[in-house]
Amino acid sequence: MNDSPATQQIVPDSEHRGLVERLPQLPRDLAMLARFDRPIGWWLLFWPCAWGVWLAGAGWQFALLGWLLLGSIAMRGAGCVYNDIVDAKLDRQVARTASRPVASGRVSKKLAWAWLVTLSLVGLVVLLQLEPLARLVALASIALVAAYPFMKRITWWPQAWLGMVFTWGLLVGFTHFRADNLDALIAMYAGAALWVIGYDTIYAMQDREDDALVGIRSSALRLGGRVRGGVALFYGAAVALWALAFWLYRADWIALVALLPAAAHLVWQVATLDGDDPDNPLERFRANRWTGALVAAACFVVGNA
């Protein structure tokens, strides 16, 4: 089958190929650079924010959640732009990422930096909606975000660093309302980080061959043939820490029942994970948007019951 040039420039895991294809070339490239065509990333960044807000016990807080969702979209986009600027040479050597706008040369690094600044300004507007303590907590993540693209060069576990970065919104959402129950908050954050290691290990299964050839390190490569067991371990530890967080927050066994739907969903992911099916790891990775929603529901129950 002969694809059009526009189709060839769209990465294989884009979720909105038809919509992206209809955009003019430059807006299309900027949208892809910020991963607007793949909303799973900002859902995974947003849900921990919602966990923090709802666990804090301040009710629905729809307006704040709207701001945090906007911030998740903008800052996830900014992070992707920064990552692509840093990783342009490596991306050219990996089949799945070679067509990305900066790696392919369709977007210059100068324009990419300008786009990053624009997205960051949107993030700044969101930052100003937060209480002072939450603003400081949010700003503290900048160093972690800046270091992330380099982790795959120096450690087999860049997913662990991503776990700290992608769940930082949990701390922001919680500290917007309160600065107590820090033991519960720390347990919740540690569990969230392990959840990220698990799902990003699944995501990294797609690139194992290319990553090995170009020297990119990942947990999927490190685990080798034990990926399913490793993911099960990370997910199991995540659920255990979330249960501990709920218990520390509200010592009531009934509260732990709220976690059962999320735990069952993670069990399903592990049980049906198939590295021999090219589409399976991506589908299981994307399924974590529902894990995030289920944990958010549990946090609302525990925080507001």
FENTA-V64743 format. One record per run of one state. SS is the DSSP state (~ for helix, > for strand, _ for the rest). FROM is the first residue (numbers start at 1). LEN is the number of residues. If there is no record, write none. Layout:
SS/FROM/LEN
SS/FROM/LEN
//
This chain:
_/1/4
~/5/4
_/9/8
~/17/5
_/22/3
~/25/9
_/34/6
~/40/16
_/56/6
~/62/25
_/87/1
~/88/4
_/92/9
~/101/4
_/105/4
~/109/19
_/128/4
~/132/8
_/140/2
~/142/13
_/155/3
~/158/9
_/167/1
~/168/8
_/176/6
~/182/33
_/215/4
~/219/31
_/250/3
~/253/5
_/258/2
~/260/13
_/273/7
~/280/7
_/287/1
~/288/17
_/305/1
//
